Amino acid sequence: MDEYSQEINEIQSQIDAMVEAEEDANLIADLEMQLQILRTLYQQATMLLAEGEGNPELRRNLAMRGYGDWTLDNVYAFVYETSVDLPNDVRGSFLGEIRDTDFASLLTH
C-alpha cells in the first residue's frame, strides 16, 4: 500500500470513529470533503501513471516540467500542483474540476 492509499484509509477511519462518537457534524463534513478530494487526486494520478507507462511523450514531458522520473510520487505532485491552479467552473466545484480534467492532455500541450 502506498502512502496516498494509507492516508486515505486513515482519514476514512478517523471519519468513521467521529461518526460513531457523534462528534461535530461540521468537522466530519470538512473531513469528508478532504477525503473526496484526496481520493479524486489519487484516482487521477494513478490513471495518469498507468497511461504514461505506454506513452514515452508523457514521461518525457513530466521530466521536462521538472517533476523527474515517472513515479507515483512525481505524477501525483504534477496532478496536485496542476489542480491547485485549475479555475473553478461555474458551479465553483474544485472536486469537479479535478475529476473532469484531462491531465494527460495538459502534459502534452
N, C-alpha and C positions, 0 to 999 in steps of 0.2 A: 504494500500500500504506500503510495507516495504521500508527501507532506500535505498536498492540497486535499486529497481524499480524507486524510486524517483530520485536518482542520474542519472540514465539512461535517464529518461524523461527530467531532467534539462539540461543535455548535448545536447540532441536532440533539445530542444527548443533553446539553445544557437547557435547550428549549423544552425538551420532554420533562426534565426534572422541574423546571419552573412552572410548567402547566400543571404537573402533578401536585406541586406545592401551592398552587393557586396564587402565584406571585403577580406582580404588576402587569396588567394586560398590555399597557403601552410599551413596556420594556420587552415583553415577549414579541409583540408585533414588530418592534425595531429589529430584534434578533432574527425573526423570520424573514424580514426583508433582506437583511445582510446575508442570510443563508441562501436565499433565492439568487442574489447577485453573484455570490461565490460559486454556486452550482452552475450558473449560466456562463460565467467566465471560464470555469473549468471545462465545461462541455465544449465551448468554442475553442479553447486551447487544445484539447485532445483531438477534436475534429481536424483542426489545422495541422497538428502534429502528424496525424495519420495521412492527411493529404500531401504533406511535404515529403513523406517517405518515398513517394514515387515521382516527385517533382523537384528536380535539381534547381530550377529557377527560384522556387520559393525559398529553398535552403540558402542559396546564394544571396538573395535579396535580404533575407533576415540578417545575415552576417554583414552585408554592406550597410545596413542601418545601425550597425554597432551592437547587435544583440548576441553575436557569437555563433557558436555551433548550434545545430538543430537538435535541441534537447527540450524536454518538457519545461524546465525552468525558464529557458530563454524564450520559447514560444509563448508561455504564459505571461512573461514580462511584456512581450510585444502586445498581446491581446489586452492585458490590463492597462498599460500605458496608452494604448490607442483608444480604449474605451473611455478613459478619463477625459479625453479630448473630443469625444463624439458630441455633436449638437443634439440637444433634446428635440424630439419630434413634437408634433402639435399637441399630443397628449402629455408631453413632459415626462415620459417614462424612460428613465435611464436603463431599466431592465429590458424594456422592449427594444431600445436602441442596440444594446449588446446582442440580444438574441437575433435581431434582424440584420446585423452587419456581416458582410462577406469579408472576413479578414484576409482570406487568400487573395482576393482581388486588390485589397489595399497594399499587399506586399508586392504585387506585380505592376502597380502603377506608380 
